[in-house]
Amino acid sequence: MHVRIKRIYEPASHDDGMRILVDRLWPRGISRGEAQLDEWVKELAPSDELRNWFNHEENRWREFRERYLDELKEHREQARKIAEAARESTVTLLFAAKDEEHNNAVVLRQYLEMLEPRNEA
């Protein structure tokens, strides 16, 4: 599986593959043209309630991760489509947070890697 994560403020590059914004809110200070998105999947972002509670406070990271993984279960099919695309080529999950280690894209990548391929038989 080829899933990368990257801040949306970093320039797009050829090796990004499919570029998917995974934040619920549009990032400040960047135009849609600069973003060079293939998709914006707000549904896979943390709920407003969870996002506001977390507030990027590192001491809440573990609980945020657990609660966000629970939320993602409600959107399994949409996540599975991204995971399947990542089995074929590179997918880059884009996020706006300053903290590159404690953000929703990190958790979403882990979730995508845990999803089993759908049986088409």
Summary of the structure (lengths in Angstrom):
residues: 121
radius of gyration: 13.9
end to end distance: 21.4
largest distance: 46.5
contacts: 316
relative contact order: 0.26
helix: 49%
strand: 13%
